[in-house]
Amino acid sequence: MGKRIVILGSTGSIGRRTLDVVQGLGQDWRVVGLAAGENWQELAKQARKFLPRYVAIANPRYLELLRNALKDLPVEVSAGDNAVRDLSELPEADFVLCAIMGAQSISSVLRAIDAGKDVGLASKEALVLAGEQVMSRAREKGVKLLPVDSEHSAIFQSLEAGRQEEVNRIILTASGGPFRSWTKEDIHNATLEQALNHPTWAMGKKITIDSASMMNKALEIIEAKYLFDTSADAIEVVVHPESIVHSLVEFCDGAVIGQFSIPDMAIPIQYALTWPERKECIGRRLNLAEICQLSFYKPDYEKFPALRLAYEVASRGGTCGAVFNAANERSVEYFMSAKLKFGEIIELVEKVLTNHDWISKPCLEELLQADQWARDEVDKCIRNL
């Protein structure tokens, strides 16, 4: 049985791959809503191909261009952040895939949950910033949050081999990024071009830079804590350059269950869409004989201090996640505009994290205020350089 799907962030790498998956699943799977930030040309192409009933673009300046491009189709076109969020609760949708990057994903995820929709979560920031609020709301409404990133999808699938109380630890794998064999000094002085040269995955610029600093894995530690209701101490990061083992779970009897596949986002996306069933894959299958070798290493916390900070943030909770994520987002923007060195990104994140006024049990408004404070604090630090 198919589903009626809304895709928020349809023009990004996850959104585009999701549309590939939907096309491969067949006619029972329908896209009823598409939303993007600014890429109205790609959004128009997608709307013509998949014929959703609703299309929204976050930046209002592109509204008329998008409307004109789709004027011959029976589609309702709207613009603005609220228009994007409105798609989260369409009555005709069964499933909302949220691939909006950054803190702005939170309200869309919460509105989808409140509307009783199962959510495919590609936006890890929603849980990093407001994990307690998002997960408690999902439990209250009886909806399922299905991870779309490869690591958490692997954990989700592996956890089905046992019960929560039988889990000993979660093993989160990481490719190590382009700088895994570099010296600390070379990493500090890495260029934008070097940071964007990921050895395994083709992703957007921001997440690729986060992978180079291992901030992406740091955020995934925090996400895993909330998504799987565990402690930071029960999560271990292992560097796995081949990116074939996407993560594992060790149970109390010593058994380790993992999910193996080629590095293709179509696999976790499709699992989230079709859960609790499985469907034929649209891409290549794994041939272990061709791989020959799988290697695993401990990460270097001196070269990649984001990992150390992540355990502190996950253990402390409260407003730490909001500040950690926002300070990184803003610092990456400054690195991309050549106002920070690569190694200064995490240094600045740690400084802002240390300086913030921690709230142990914040409400959503306080989390959003902490997010904005962290961005402003990064701006202030840059002005004082």
DRENDO-1510 file (C-alpha; in Angstrom, 1 decimal, always signed):
<recs>
REC; n; res; u; v; w
REC; 1; MET; +0.0; +0.0; +0.0 .
REC; 2; GLY; +1.4; +3.4; -1.0 .
REC; 3; LYS; +1.5; +6.7; +0.8 .
REC; 4; ARG; +0.8; +10.3; +0.1 .
REC; 5; ILE; +4.0; +12.3; +0.7 .
REC; 6; VAL; +5.0; +15.9; +1.5 .
REC; 7; ILE; +8.7; +16.7; +0.9 .
REC; 8; LEU; +10.0; +19.8; +2.7 .
REC; 9; GLY; +13.4; +20.7; +1.2 .
REC; 10; SER; +12.7; +18.9; -2.1 .
REC; 11; THR; +15.5; +20.7; -4.1 .
REC; 12; GLY; +18.3; +19.7; -1.8 .
REC; 13; SER; +20.3; +16.5; -2.2 .
REC; 14; ILE; +18.0; +14.5; +0.2 .
REC; 15; GLY; +14.9; +15.9; -1.4 .
REC; 16; ARG; +16.0; +15.1; -4.9 .
REC; 17; ARG; +17.0; +11.5; -3.9 .
REC; 18; THR; +13.6; +11.1; -2.2 .
REC; 19; LEU; +11.9; +11.9; -5.5 .
REC; 20; ASP; +14.0; +9.3; -7.2 .
REC; 21; VAL; +12.8; +6.8; -4.6 .
REC; 22; VAL; +9.2; +7.8; -5.0 .
REC; 23; GLN; +9.4; +7.4; -8.7 .
REC; 24; GLY; +10.9; +3.9; -8.3 .
REC; 25; LEU; +8.2; +2.8; -5.9 .
REC; 26; GLY; +5.4; +3.2; -8.5 .
REC; 27; GLN; +2.0; +4.8; -9.0 .
REC; 28; ASP; +0.7; +4.0; -5.5 .
REC; 29; TRP; +3.1; +6.5; -4.0 .
REC; 30; ARG; +2.0; +10.1; -4.6 .
REC; 31; VAL; +3.7; +13.4; -3.9 .
REC; 32; VAL; +1.0; +15.8; -2.7 .
REC; 33; GLY; +3.3; +18.7; -1.5 .
REC; 34; LEU; +6.7; +20.1; -2.4 .
REC; 35; ALA; +8.6; +22.9; -0.6 .
REC; 36; ALA; +12.0; +24.5; -1.2 .
REC; 37; GLY; +13.9; +27.5; +0.0 .
REC; 38; GLU; +15.0; +29.5; -3.1 .
REC; 39; ASN; +15.6; +27.2; -6.0 .
REC; 40; TRP; +12.3; +28.0; -7.8 .
REC; 41; GLN; +13.5; +26.6; -11.2 .
REC; 42; GLU; +14.2; +23.1; -9.8 .
REC; 43; LEU; +11.0; +23.2; -7.8 .
REC; 44; ALA; +9.0; +24.1; -10.9 .
REC; 45; LYS; +10.7; +21.1; -12.8 .
REC; 46; GLN; +9.8; +18.8; -9.9 .
REC; 47; ALA; +6.2; +20.0; -9.8 .
REC; 48; ARG; +5.8; +19.4; -13.5 .
REC; 49; LYS; +7.1; +15.9; -13.2 .
REC; 50; PHE; +5.3; +14.8; -10.0 .
REC; 51; LEU; +2.2; +17.0; -10.2 .
REC; 52; PRO; +1.7; +17.7; -6.5 .
REC; 53; ARG; -1.4; +19.6; -5.4 .
REC; 54; TYR; +0.6; +22.1; -3.3 .
REC; 55; VAL; +3.9; +23.8; -3.9 .
REC; 56; ALA; +5.6; +26.3; -1.5 .
REC; 57; ILE; +8.8; +28.4; -1.7 .
REC; 58; ALA; +10.2; +30.0; +1.4 .
REC; 59; ASN; +11.6; +33.1; -0.2 .
REC; 60; PRO; +8.6; +35.3; -1.3 .
REC; 61; ARG; +10.6; +37.1; -4.0 .
REC; 62; TYR; +10.3; +34.0; -6.2 .
REC; 63; LEU; +6.6; +33.6; -5.8 .
REC; 64; GLU; +5.5; +35.2; -9.1 .
REC; 65; LEU; +8.3; +33.4; -11.0 .
REC; 66; LEU; +7.1; +30.1; -9.7 .
REC; 67; ARG; +3.5; +30.9; -10.3 .
REC; 68; ASN; +4.1; +31.8; -13.9 .
REC; 69; ALA; +6.2; +28.7; -14.4 .
REC; 70; LEU; +3.3; +26.5; -13.2 .
REC; 71; LYS; +0.3; +28.6; -14.3 .
REC; 72; ASP; -1.0; +25.9; -16.7 .
REC; 73; LEU; -1.0; +23.2; -13.9 .
REC; 74; PRO; -3.7; +22.6; -11.2 .
REC; 75; VAL; -1.3; +23.4; -8.4 .
REC; 76; GLU; -1.7; +25.8; -5.5 .
REC; 77; VAL; +1.5; +27.9; -5.2 .
REC; 78; SER; +2.4; +29.8; -2.0 .
REC; 79; ALA; +5.4; +31.5; -0.5 .
REC; 80; GLY; +7.0; +32.3; +2.9 .
REC; 81; ASP; +8.2; +30.2; +5.9 .
REC; 82; ASN; +4.6; +29.8; +7.1 .
REC; 83; ALA; +3.6; +28.5; +3.7 .
REC; 84; VAL; +6.3; +25.8; +3.9 .
REC; 85; ARG; +5.2; +24.9; +7.4 .
REC; 86; ASP; +1.6; +24.7; +6.3 .
REC; 87; LEU; +2.4; +21.8; +4.1 .
REC; 88; SER; +3.4; +19.8; +7.2 .
REC; 89; GLU; -0.2; +19.4; +8.1 .
REC; 90; LEU; -2.0; +18.8; +4.8 .
REC; 91; PRO; -5.0; +16.6; +5.5 .
REC; 92; GLU; -4.4; +14.5; +2.4 .
REC; 93; ALA; -0.8; +13.6; +3.4 .
REC; 94; ASP; +0.2; +10.4; +5.2 .
REC; 95; PHE; +3.9; +11.1; +5.6 .
REC; 96; VAL; +6.1; +14.2; +5.8 .
REC; 97; LEU; +9.7; +14.0; +4.9 .
REC; 98; CYS; +11.6; +17.0; +6.5 .
REC; 99; ALA; +14.9; +17.7; +4.7 .
REC; 100; ILE; +15.0; +21.4; +5.7 .
REC; 101; MET; +18.4; +22.1; +7.2 .
REC; 102; GLY; +19.0; +24.1; +10.3 .
REC; 103; ALA; +16.8; +25.3; +13.2 .
REC; 104; GLN; +13.9; +26.3; +11.0 .
REC; 105; SER; +13.0; +22.6; +10.6 .
REC; 106; ILE; +11.7; +22.4; +14.2 .
REC; 107; SER; +8.4; +24.1; +13.7 .
REC; 108; SER; +7.7; +22.1; +10.6 .
REC; 109; VAL; +8.4; +18.8; +12.4 .
REC; 110; LEU; +6.3; +19.8; +15.4 .
REC; 111; ARG; +3.3; +20.8; +13.2 .
REC; 112; ALA; +3.5; +17.5; +11.3 .
REC; 113; ILE; +3.5; +15.6; +14.6 .
REC; 114; ASP; +0.6; +17.6; +15.9 .
REC; 115; ALA; -1.3; +16.8; +12.7 .
REC; 116; GLY; -0.7; +13.1; +13.4 .
REC; 117; LYS; +1.7; +12.6; +10.5 .
REC; 118; ASP; +4.6; +10.1; +10.6 .
REC; 119; VAL; +7.8; +12.0; +9.9 .
REC; 120; GLY; +10.9; +11.1; +8.0 .
REC; 121; LEU; +13.6; +13.1; +9.7 .
REC; 122; ALA; +16.6; +14.2; +7.6 .
REC; 123; SER; +17.0; +17.4; +9.6 .
REC; 124; LYS; +19.1; +16.3; +12.6 .
REC; 125; GLU; +19.1; +19.9; +13.9 .
REC; 126; ALA; +15.4; +19.5; +15.1 .
REC; 127; LEU; +16.5; +16.9; +17.7 .
REC; 128; VAL; +19.8; +18.5; +18.5 .
REC; 129; LEU; +18.0; +21.8; +19.4 .
REC; 130; ALA; +14.8; +20.5; +20.8 .
REC; 131; GLY; +15.1; +16.7; +21.2 .
REC; 132; GLU; +13.1; +16.4; +24.4 .
REC; 133; GLN; +10.2; +18.5; +23.1 .
REC; 134; VAL; +10.1; +16.8; +19.7 .
REC; 135; MET; +10.3; +13.2; +21.1 .
REC; 136; SER; +7.8; +13.8; +23.9 .
REC; 137; ARG; +5.3; +15.4; +21.4 .
REC; 138; ALA; +5.7; +12.4; +19.1 .
REC; 139; ARG; +5.0; +10.0; +22.0 .
REC; 140; GLU; +2.0; +12.0; +23.0 .
REC; 141; LYS; +0.5; +12.1; +19.5 .
REC; 142; GLY; +1.4; +8.4; +18.8 .
REC; 143; VAL; +3.3; +9.2; +15.6 .
REC; 144; LYS; +6.6; +7.6; +14.4 .
REC; 145; LEU; +9.8; +9.6; +13.8 .
REC; 146; LEU; +11.8; +7.6; +11.2 .
REC; 147; PRO; +15.4; +8.6; +10.7 .
REC; 148; VAL; +16.5; +9.3; +7.1 .
REC; 149; ASP; +20.2; +9.7; +7.6 .
REC; 150; SER; +22.1; +6.5; +7.0 .
REC; 151; GLU; +23.6; +6.1; +10.5 .
REC; 152; HIS; +20.4; +6.5; +12.4 .
REC; 153; SER; +18.4; +4.4; +9.9 .
REC; 154; ALA; +21.0; +1.7; +10.5 .
REC; 155; ILE; +20.6; +2.0; +14.3 .
REC; 156; PHE; +16.8; +2.0; +14.0 .
REC; 157; GLN; +16.9; -1.2; +11.9 .
REC; 158; SER; +19.5; -2.9; +14.2 .
REC; 159; LEU; +17.4; -2.1; +17.3 .
REC; 160; GLU; +14.6; -4.2; +15.9 .
REC; 161; ALA; +16.7; -7.3; +16.7 .
REC; 162; GLY; +16.0; -6.9; +20.4 .
REC; 163; ARG; +14.3; -4.9; +23.2 .
REC; 164; GLN; +15.4; -1.5; +24.5 .
REC; 165; GLU; +16.5; -3.0; +27.9 .
REC; 166; GLU; +18.7; -5.5; +26.1 .
REC; 167; VAL; +20.9; -2.8; +24.3 .
REC; 168; ASN; +24.4; -2.4; +25.7 .
REC; 169; ARG; +25.7; +0.3; +23.4 .
REC; 170; ILE; +25.2; +2.0; +20.0 .
REC; 171; ILE; +28.1; +2.1; +17.7 .
REC; 172; LEU; +27.9; +5.1; +15.3 .
REC; 173; THR; +30.2; +4.8; +12.3 .
REC; 174; ALA; +31.9; +7.8; +10.6 .
REC; 175; SER; +33.7; +8.0; +7.3 .
REC; 176; GLY; +36.3; +10.3; +9.0 .
REC; 177; GLY; +35.9; +12.9; +6.2 .
REC; 178; PRO; +38.6; +14.2; +3.9 .
REC; 179; PHE; +41.0; +15.1; +6.8 .
REC; 180; ARG; +41.1; +11.8; +8.7 .
REC; 181; SER; +44.8; +11.3; +7.9 .
REC; 182; TRP; +45.8; +15.0; +8.1 .
REC; 183; THR; +47.8; +16.6; +10.9 .
REC; 184; LYS; +46.0; +18.9; +13.4 .
REC; 185; GLU; +47.9; +21.9; +11.9 .
REC; 186; ASP; +47.0; +21.0; +8.3 .
REC; 187; ILE; +43.4; +20.6; +9.3 .
REC; 188; HIS; +43.4; +24.0; +11.0 .
REC; 189; ASN; +44.5; +25.7; +7.8 .
REC; 190; ALA; +42.4; +23.6; +5.4 .
REC; 191; THR; +40.8; +25.6; +2.5 .
REC; 192; LEU; +37.1; +25.6; +1.6 .
REC; 193; GLU; +37.9; +23.6; -1.6 .
REC; 194; GLN; +39.6; +20.9; +0.5 .
REC; 195; ALA; +36.8; +20.8; +3.1 .
REC; 196; LEU; +34.2; +20.3; +0.3 .
REC; 197; ASN; +36.1; +17.3; -1.1 .
REC; 198; HIS; +34.3; +14.5; +0.8 .
REC; 199; PRO; +35.7; +11.0; -0.1 .
REC; 200; THR; +32.4; +9.1; +0.0 .
REC; 201; TRP; +29.2; +11.2; +0.0 .
REC; 202; ALA; +27.8; +13.9; -2.3 .
REC; 203; MET; +26.1; +16.4; -0.1 .
REC; 204; GLY; +25.3; +20.0; +0.3 .
REC; 205; LYS; +28.1; +22.4; +1.2 .
REC; 206; LYS; +27.2; +23.0; +4.8 .
REC; 207; ILE; +26.9; +19.3; +5.8 .
REC; 208; THR; +30.1; +18.5; +3.8 .
REC; 209; ILE; +32.0; +21.1; +5.8 .
REC; 210; ASP; +30.5; +19.6; +9.0 .
REC; 211; SER; +31.6; +16.2; +7.9 .
REC; 212; ALA; +35.2; +17.5; +7.4 .
REC; 213; SER; +35.3; +18.8; +11.0 .
REC; 214; MET; +33.3; +15.8; +12.2 .
REC; 215; MET; +30.7; +18.2; +13.5 .
REC; 216; ASN; +28.2; +16.2; +11.6 .
REC; 217; LYS; +29.0; +13.1; +13.6 .
REC; 218; ALA; +29.0; +15.3; +16.8 .
REC; 219; LEU; +25.4; +16.3; +16.0 .
REC; 220; GLU; +24.5; +12.7; +15.3 .
REC; 221; ILE; +25.6; +11.7; +18.8 .
REC; 222; ILE; +23.2; +14.2; +20.3 .
REC; 223; GLU; +20.4; +13.1; +17.8 .
REC; 224; ALA; +20.9; +9.5; +18.7 .
REC; 225; LYS; +20.6; +10.3; +22.4 .
REC; 226; TYR; +17.1; +11.6; +21.9 .
REC; 227; LEU; +15.9; +9.5; +19.0 .
REC; 228; PHE; +16.8; +6.2; +20.8 .
REC; 229; ASP; +16.2; +7.3; +24.4 .
REC; 230; THR; +19.7; +6.5; +25.5 .
REC; 231; SER; +22.6; +8.2; +27.3 .
REC; 232; ALA; +25.7; +9.8; +25.7 .
REC; 233; ASP; +27.8; +7.2; +27.5 .
REC; 234; ALA; +26.1; +4.4; +25.6 .
REC; 235; ILE; +27.1; +5.9; +22.2 .
REC; 236; GLU; +30.5; +5.1; +20.7 .
REC; 237; VAL; +31.9; +6.6; +17.5 .
REC; 238; VAL; +34.1; +4.5; +15.3 .
REC; 239; VAL; +35.8; +5.7; +12.1 .
REC; 240; HIS; +35.0; +3.4; +9.1 .
REC; 241; PRO; +36.4; +4.8; +5.9 .
REC; 242; GLU; +34.7; +2.5; +3.5 .
REC; 243; SER; +31.2; +3.7; +4.6 .
REC; 244; ILE; +29.7; +0.2; +4.1 .
REC; 245; VAL; +28.7; -0.5; +7.8 .
REC; 246; HIS; +26.4; +2.4; +8.5 .
REC; 247; SER; +26.1; +1.8; +12.3 .
REC; 248; LEU; +25.7; -1.1; +14.7 .
REC; 249; VAL; +24.0; -2.0; +18.0 .
REC; 250; GLU; +25.6; -4.2; +20.7 .
REC; 251; PHE; +23.2; -6.2; +22.8 .
REC; 252; CYS; +23.7; -7.5; +26.4 .
REC; 253; ASP; +24.6; -11.0; +25.2 .
REC; 254; GLY; +27.5; -9.7; +23.2 .
REC; 255; ALA; +25.8; -9.9; +19.8 .
REC; 256; VAL; +26.5; -7.0; +17.5 .
REC; 257; ILE; +23.9; -6.3; +14.8 .
REC; 258; GLY; +24.7; -3.8; +12.0 .
REC; 259; GLN; +23.3; -2.6; +8.7 .
REC; 260; PHE; +25.5; -2.9; +5.6 .
REC; 261; SER; +24.9; -1.3; +2.2 .
REC; 262; ILE; +26.6; +0.7; -0.5 .
REC; 263; PRO; +26.7; +4.4; +0.4 .
REC; 264; ASP; +23.5; +5.5; -1.3 .
REC; 265; MET; +21.0; +7.7; +0.5 .
REC; 266; ALA; +18.2; +6.0; -1.5 .
REC; 267; ILE; +18.4; +3.1; +0.9 .
REC; 268; PRO; +17.6; +4.9; +4.2 .
REC; 269; ILE; +15.1; +7.2; +2.5 .
REC; 270; GLN; +13.2; +4.2; +1.0 .
REC; 271; TYR; +13.2; +2.4; +4.4 .
REC; 272; ALA; +11.7; +5.5; +6.1 .
REC; 273; LEU; +9.0; +5.8; +3.3 .
REC; 274; THR; +8.0; +2.1; +3.2 .
REC; 275; TRP; +8.4; +1.2; +6.9 .
REC; 276; PRO; +7.2; -1.1; +8.4 .
REC; 277; GLU; +7.5; -2.9; +5.0 .
REC; 278; ARG; +10.5; -3.3; +2.6 .
REC; 279; LYS; +10.4; -2.8; -1.2 .
REC; 280; GLU; +12.8; -3.6; -4.0 .
REC; 281; CYS; +15.7; -1.2; -4.1 .
REC; 282; ILE; +16.2; +1.3; -7.0 .
REC; 283; GLY; +20.0; +1.2; -7.0 .
REC; 284; ARG; +23.0; -1.0; -6.8 .
REC; 285; ARG; +23.3; -3.8; -4.3 .
REC; 286; LEU; +26.3; -4.5; -2.0 .
REC; 287; ASN; +28.8; -7.1; -3.1 .
REC; 288; LEU; +31.1; -7.8; -0.1 .
REC; 289; ALA; +33.6; -9.8; -2.3 .
REC; 290; GLU; +34.2; -6.6; -4.3 .
REC; 291; ILE; +34.8; -4.6; -1.1 .
REC; 292; CYS; +37.5; -7.1; +0.2 .
REC; 293; GLN; +38.2; -5.1; +3.4 .
REC; 294; LEU; +36.3; -3.3; +6.1 .
REC; 295; SER; +38.4; -1.2; +8.5 .
REC; 296; PHE; +37.5; +0.5; +11.8 .
REC; 297; TYR; +39.5; +3.0; +13.9 .
REC; 298; LYS; +39.1; +5.1; +17.0 .
REC; 299; PRO; +38.5; +8.8; +16.2 .
REC; 300; ASP; +41.2; +11.3; +17.2 .
REC; 301; TYR; +39.5; +13.7; +19.7 .
REC; 302; GLU; +42.5; +16.1; +19.6 .
REC; 303; LYS; +42.2; +16.6; +15.8 .
REC; 304; PHE; +38.4; +16.6; +15.9 .
REC; 305; PRO; +37.3; +18.3; +19.1 .
REC; 306; ALA; +33.7; +18.6; +17.9 .
REC; 307; LEU; +33.3; +15.0; +19.1 .
REC; 308; ARG; +34.5; +15.8; +22.6 .
REC; 309; LEU; +32.1; +18.8; +22.8 .
REC; 310; ALA; +29.2; +16.6; +21.6 .
REC; 311; TYR; +29.5; +14.3; +24.5 .
REC; 312; GLU; +29.5; +17.2; +26.9 .
REC; 313; VAL; +26.5; +18.8; +25.2 .
REC; 314; ALA; +24.5; +15.5; +25.1 .
REC; 315; SER; +25.3; +14.8; +28.8 .
REC; 316; ARG; +24.3; +18.3; +29.9 .
REC; 317; GLY; +21.3; +18.8; +27.8 .
REC; 318; GLY; +19.1; +21.9; +28.3 .
REC; 319; THR; +20.0; +24.8; +26.0 .
REC; 320; CYS; +23.4; +23.4; +25.1 .
REC; 321; GLY; +22.3; +21.7; +22.0 .
REC; 322; ALA; +20.6; +24.8; +20.6 .
REC; 323; VAL; +23.8; +26.9; +21.3 .
REC; 324; PHE; +26.1; +24.2; +19.9 .
REC; 325; ASN; +24.2; +23.9; +16.7 .
REC; 326; ALA; +23.5; +27.6; +16.1 .
REC; 327; ALA; +27.1; +28.6; +16.8 .
REC; 328; ASN; +28.4; +26.0; +14.3 .
REC; 329; GLU; +25.9; +27.0; +11.6 .
REC; 330; ARG; +27.0; +30.7; +11.9 .
REC; 331; SER; +30.7; +29.9; +12.1 .
REC; 332; VAL; +30.5; +27.7; +9.0 .
REC; 333; GLU; +28.9; +30.7; +7.2 .
REC; 334; TYR; +31.9; +32.8; +8.2 .
REC; 335; PHE; +34.4; +30.1; +7.1 .
REC; 336; MET; +32.6; +29.9; +3.7 .
REC; 337; SER; +33.0; +33.7; +3.3 .
REC; 338; ALA; +36.7; +33.4; +4.2 .
REC; 339; LYS; +36.4; +35.3; +7.5 .
REC; 340; LEU; +37.4; +32.2; +9.6 .
REC; 341; LYS; +40.0; +29.5; +9.3 .
REC; 342; PHE; +38.7; +26.0; +9.2 .
REC; 343; GLY; +40.2; +25.1; +12.6 .
REC; 344; GLU; +38.6; +28.3; +14.1 .
REC; 345; ILE; +35.1; +27.0; +13.5 .
REC; 346; ILE; +35.1; +24.6; +16.4 .
REC; 347; GLU; +37.2; +26.9; +18.6 .
REC; 348; LEU; +34.5; +29.6; +18.2 .
REC; 349; VAL; +31.7; +27.1; +18.8 .
REC; 350; GLU; +33.4; +26.0; +22.1 .
REC; 351; LYS; +33.9; +29.7; +23.1 .
REC; 352; VAL; +30.2; +30.5; +22.6 .
REC; 353; LEU; +29.1; +27.3; +24.3 .
REC; 354; THR; +31.2; +28.2; +27.4 .
REC; 355; ASN; +29.9; +31.7; +27.5 .
REC; 356; HIS; +26.2; +30.9; +27.3 .
REC; 357; ASP; +23.8; +31.1; +30.3 .
REC; 358; TRP; +22.6; +27.5; +30.5 .
REC; 359; ILE; +19.0; +26.6; +31.2 .
REC; 360; SER; +18.5; +23.0; +32.3 .
REC; 361; LYS; +14.7; +22.7; +31.5 .
REC; 362; PRO; +14.0; +25.2; +28.7 .
REC; 363; CYS; +10.7; +25.7; +26.9 .
REC; 364; LEU; +10.7; +25.9; +23.1 .
REC; 365; GLU; +10.7; +29.7; +23.2 .
REC; 366; GLU; +13.8; +29.7; +25.4 .
REC; 367; LEU; +15.5; +27.2; +23.0 .
REC; 368; LEU; +14.8; +29.5; +20.1 .
REC; 369; GLN; +16.1; +32.4; +22.0 .
REC; 370; ALA; +19.3; +30.5; +22.9 .
REC; 371; ASP; +19.7; +29.7; +19.2 .
REC; 372; GLN; +19.5; +33.4; +18.2 .
REC; 373; TRP; +21.8; +34.4; +21.1 .
REC; 374; ALA; +24.4; +32.0; +19.8 .
REC; 375; ARG; +24.3; +33.4; +16.3 .
REC; 376; ASP; +24.5; +36.9; +17.6 .
REC; 377; GLU; +27.4; +35.9; +19.8 .
REC; 378; VAL; +29.3; +34.5; +16.9 .
REC; 379; ASP; +28.7; +37.7; +15.0 .
REC; 380; LYS; +30.1; +39.7; +17.9 .
REC; 381; CYS; +33.2; +37.5; +18.2 .
REC; 382; ILE; +33.9; +38.0; +14.4 .
REC; 383; ARG; +33.6; +41.8; +14.8 .
REC; 384; ASN; +36.1; +41.7; +17.6 .
REC; 385; LEU; +38.7; +39.6; +15.7 .
</recs>
